[in-house]
Amino acid sequence: MISKKDDEDEIKKRKYRKEYLITMGYKEVYSNVNSTTMDNWNMHTISKHKISSSKIKLCYLENSYRLKDIFEFMIQNTDLDIENMCEDLNNYLISRKMK
């Protein structure tokens, strides 16, 4: 069985140019864009590993299913550098006055 550490990133293994990966949101500070190996920060299911639908749950927080509530909780309770790690998400949050 493939472990997360050895798994391939489905996007990076398509052999896109480095510039395109960076445009899509990969940052060289956090990602090895020259390797198809999954980056440690990238949460995913392992390739070819089936997940039973009974193990999939809808994400909610304190009885709220609203994405805005979940994002606000994440922003207040994370030490991730969202501004530099994910510009698109950061800009979205700013545009929605969530940051």
Number of C-alpha atoms within 10 A of each C-alpha: 9 11 10 18 11 13 17 18 18 13 12 19 13 9 14 12 12 15 10 11 18 14 10 12 14 20 16 13 9 13 19 15 21 13 13 17 18 23 19 10 8 11 9 11 12 18 14 8 9 8 10 7 7 6 6 8 7 5 11 12 11 7 7 11 12 11 12 13 15 15 14 13 12 12 16 9 9 9 8 11 11 14 12 13 17 15 15 14 14 17 15 12 17 11 10 10 8 14 13
